[in-house]
Amino acid sequence: MKEQLRGGFSNFVNFVRERGVMGLAIGFVLGTSVQKVVTAFVNDIVNPFINIFLGRAESFSKFTVGPFAIGDFVSVSIDFLVLLALIYFVFRLLRLDKLDKPKEE
């Protein structure tokens, strides 16, 4: 029984090493942190500039077009685009796209 448990644990450790699960976990944590920074940037800097452009002093989230309240959707869309651009340029700058190579057997 102990041998099966050790063998199972050994297989699990090899899986984590080969598949890059730790890198995925670290990337997930860092991605969450970067998302918070980007969300703060969009909410505190980008949205007020859009409010100035639209001539509104109130919150951008209350922006409406006719009966449709689209302010939150536009804000989240801007947030997504800024995060997407940031991730793309960081990956290109650090050449991380070259790291993902299939395992040769």
CYANA upper distance limits for C-alpha pairs under 8 A (distance plus 0.5 A):
  1 MET  CA      5 LEU  CA      6.80
  2 LYS  CA      6 ARG  CA      6.60
  3 GLU  CA      7 GLY  CA      6.44
  4 GLN  CA      8 GLY  CA      6.45
  5 LEU  CA      9 PHE  CA      6.58
  6 ARG  CA     10 SER  CA      6.47
  7 GLY  CA     11 ASN  CA      6.61
  8 GLY  CA     12 PHE  CA      6.66
  9 PHE  CA     13 VAL  CA      6.67
 10 SER  CA     14 ASN  CA      6.70
 11 ASN  CA     15 PHE  CA      6.61
 12 PHE  CA     16 VAL  CA      6.74
 13 VAL  CA     17 ARG  CA      6.74
 14 ASN  CA     18 GLU  CA      6.49
 15 PHE  CA     19 ARG  CA      6.34
 16 VAL  CA     20 GLY  CA      6.38
 16 VAL  CA     21 VAL  CA      5.59
 16 VAL  CA     22 MET  CA      7.25
 17 ARG  CA     21 VAL  CA      7.47
 17 ARG  CA     22 MET  CA      8.10
 20 GLY  CA     24 LEU  CA      6.79
 21 VAL  CA     25 ALA  CA      6.66
 22 MET  CA     26 ILE  CA      6.63
 23 GLY  CA     27 GLY  CA      6.44
 24 LEU  CA     28 PHE  CA      6.55
 25 ALA  CA     29 VAL  CA      6.86
 26 ILE  CA     30 LEU  CA      6.64
 27 GLY  CA     31 GLY  CA      6.24
 28 PHE  CA     32 THR  CA      6.69
 29 VAL  CA     33 SER  CA      6.94
 30 LEU  CA     34 VAL  CA      6.62
 31 GLY  CA     35 GLN  CA      6.51
 32 THR  CA     36 LYS  CA      6.90
 33 SER  CA     37 VAL  CA      7.00
 34 VAL  CA     38 VAL  CA      6.65
 34 VAL  CA     83 LEU  CA      8.46
 35 GLN  CA     39 THR  CA      6.47
 35 GLN  CA     83 LEU  CA      7.25
 36 LYS  CA     40 ALA  CA      6.68
 37 VAL  CA     41 PHE  CA      6.67
 38 VAL  CA     42 VAL  CA      6.62
 38 VAL  CA     79 ASP  CA      7.13
 38 VAL  CA     82 VAL  CA      7.56
 38 VAL  CA     83 LEU  CA      6.79
 39 THR  CA     43 ASN  CA      6.51
 39 THR  CA     79 ASP  CA      6.37
 40 ALA  CA     44 ASP  CA      6.19
 40 ALA  CA     45 ILE  CA      8.37
 41 PHE  CA     45 ILE  CA      5.91
 41 PHE  CA     46 VAL  CA      7.16
 42 VAL  CA     46 VAL  CA      5.17
 42 VAL  CA     47 ASN  CA      6.42
 42 VAL  CA     75 SER  CA      7.97
 42 VAL  CA     78 ILE  CA      7.69
 42 VAL  CA     79 ASP  CA      6.39
 43 ASN  CA     47 ASN  CA      5.90
 43 ASN  CA     48 PRO  CA      8.00
 43 ASN  CA     75 SER  CA      8.07
 44 ASP  CA     48 PRO  CA      7.10
 45 ILE  CA     49 PHE  CA      7.10
 46 VAL  CA     50 ILE  CA      6.91
 47 ASN  CA     51 ASN  CA      6.65
 47 ASN  CA     60 PHE  CA      6.82
 47 ASN  CA     75 SER  CA      7.69
 48 PRO  CA     52 ILE  CA      6.73
 48 PRO  CA     60 PHE  CA      7.97
 49 PHE  CA     53 PHE  CA      6.71
 50 ILE  CA     54 LEU  CA      6.61
 50 ILE  CA     60 PHE  CA      8.24
 51 ASN  CA     55 GLY  CA      6.42
 51 ASN  CA     56 ARG  CA      5.56
 51 ASN  CA     57 ALA  CA      6.86
 51 ASN  CA     58 GLU  CA      8.03
 51 ASN  CA     59 SER  CA      8.09
 51 ASN  CA     60 PHE  CA      6.72
 52 ILE  CA     56 ARG  CA      6.55
 52 ILE  CA     57 ALA  CA      7.64
 58 GLU  CA     62 LYS  CA      8.00
 59 SER  CA     63 PHE  CA      7.99
 60 PHE  CA     71 GLY  CA      6.08
 60 PHE  CA     72 ASP  CA      7.97
 60 PHE  CA     75 SER  CA      8.12
 61 SER  CA     69 ALA  CA      8.41
 61 SER  CA     70 ILE  CA      7.95
 61 SER  CA     71 GLY  CA      4.61
 61 SER  CA     72 ASP  CA      5.16
 61 SER  CA     75 SER  CA      7.63
 62 LYS  CA     69 ALA  CA      7.02
 62 LYS  CA     70 ILE  CA      8.21
 62 LYS  CA     71 GLY  CA      6.07
 62 LYS  CA     72 ASP  CA      7.95
 63 PHE  CA     69 ALA  CA      6.51
 63 PHE  CA     70 ILE  CA      6.68
 63 PHE  CA     71 GLY  CA      5.04
 63 PHE  CA     72 ASP  CA      8.50
 64 THR  CA     68 PHE  CA      5.94
 64 THR  CA     69 ALA  CA      4.76
 64 THR  CA     70 ILE  CA      6.10
 64 THR  CA     71 GLY  CA      6.95
 65 VAL  CA     69 ALA  CA      6.99
 65 VAL  CA     70 ILE  CA      7.47
 70 ILE  CA     74 VAL  CA      6.61
 71 GLY  CA     75 SER  CA      6.57
 72 ASP  CA     76 VAL  CA      6.60
 73 PHE  CA     77 SER  CA      6.53
 74 VAL  CA     78 ILE  CA      6.62
 75 SER  CA     79 ASP  CA      6.66
 76 VAL  CA     80 PHE  CA      6.61
 77 SER  CA     81 LEU  CA      6.71
 78 ILE  CA     82 VAL  CA      6.64
 79 ASP  CA     83 LEU  CA      6.69
 80 PHE  CA     84 LEU  CA      6.49
 81 LEU  CA     85 ALA  CA      6.60
 82 VAL  CA     86 LEU  CA      6.60
 83 LEU  CA     87 ILE  CA      6.64
 84 LEU  CA     88 TYR  CA      6.62
 85 ALA  CA     89 PHE  CA      6.61
 86 LEU  CA     90 VAL  CA      6.57
 87 ILE  CA     91 PHE  CA      6.57
 88 TYR  CA     92 ARG  CA      6.70
 89 PHE  CA     93 LEU  CA      6.35
 90 VAL  CA     94 LEU  CA      6.51
 91 PHE  CA     95 ARG  CA      6.19
 91 PHE  CA     96 LEU  CA      5.60
 91 PHE  CA     97 ASP  CA      6.91
 92 ARG  CA     96 LEU  CA      7.11
 92 ARG  CA     97 ASP  CA      7.42
 95 ARG  CA     99 LEU  CA      8.19
 96 LEU  CA    100 ASP  CA      8.06
